[in-house]
Amino acid sequence: MVIKEKDQDVKFLINEKDGKIIELLLIAGGKDENVLISIKGNINLKNISKLSKSMNINGLEHLEEIDKK
């Protein structure tokens, strides 16, 4: 999934095995900052999105939109 905002692009890549997400890679870049986050394990995207809000991790809130794409 790719999300383009005003001055930032966010790209999510997943690695699946047997129909389950085992790795999530987030790449975000813009004028002022760049971010690379890799999460490995048994991944539930909606739970990761909720967790990112409580930990104040920018970029992962876009996972809420995963079902819309």
C-alpha positions as CSV (number, residue, x, y, z in Angstrom):
1,M,0.0,0.0,0.0
2,V,1.3,3.5,-0.8
3,I,-0.1,6.7,0.7
4,K,0.9,10.0,-0.7
5,E,0.3,13.1,1.4
6,K,1.3,16.7,0.9
7,D,5.0,16.4,1.4
8,Q,5.4,12.8,2.5
9,D,5.1,9.3,0.9
10,V,4.4,6.2,3.0
11,K,4.9,2.7,1.7
12,F,3.9,-0.5,3.5
13,L,5.3,-3.8,2.4
14,I,4.3,-7.2,3.9
15,N,5.8,-10.6,3.8
16,E,3.3,-13.4,4.1
17,K,3.7,-17.1,4.8
18,D,0.7,-19.5,4.7
19,G,-1.7,-16.6,4.5
20,K,-0.4,-14.9,7.6
21,I,1.6,-11.7,7.8
22,I,5.0,-12.4,9.3
23,E,6.8,-9.1,8.5
24,L,5.7,-5.5,8.0
25,L,8.1,-3.0,6.5
26,L,7.2,0.7,6.6
27,I,9.1,3.2,4.5
28,A,8.3,6.9,4.8
29,G,10.0,9.8,3.3
30,G,9.5,13.5,2.9
31,K,11.2,16.9,2.8
32,D,12.3,16.9,6.5
33,E,12.6,13.3,7.6
34,N,12.8,9.6,6.6
35,V,11.6,6.6,8.5
36,L,12.2,2.8,8.1
37,I,10.4,0.4,10.5
38,S,10.6,-3.4,10.3
39,I,8.3,-5.5,12.5
40,K,8.6,-9.3,12.5
41,G,6.3,-11.8,14.1
42,N,2.6,-12.9,13.8
43,I,1.2,-9.5,12.8
44,N,-2.4,-8.2,13.1
45,L,-2.4,-4.8,11.2
46,K,-5.3,-3.3,13.1
47,N,-3.6,-4.1,16.5
48,I,-0.3,-2.6,15.2
49,S,-2.2,0.6,14.3
50,K,-3.8,0.8,17.8
51,L,-0.4,0.2,19.4
52,S,1.2,3.0,17.3
53,K,-1.3,5.5,18.7
54,S,-0.4,4.7,22.3
55,M,3.3,4.8,21.6
56,N,3.1,7.9,19.4
57,I,4.8,6.3,16.4
58,N,4.2,8.4,13.3
59,G,3.3,6.7,10.1
60,L,1.7,3.5,11.4
61,E,-1.7,5.2,11.9
62,H,-2.1,4.7,8.2
63,L,-2.7,1.0,8.8
64,E,-6.3,1.8,9.7
65,E,-6.8,2.5,6.0
66,I,-5.5,-0.9,4.9
67,D,-9.1,-2.3,4.4
68,K,-10.0,0.7,2.2
69,K,-7.2,0.0,-0.3
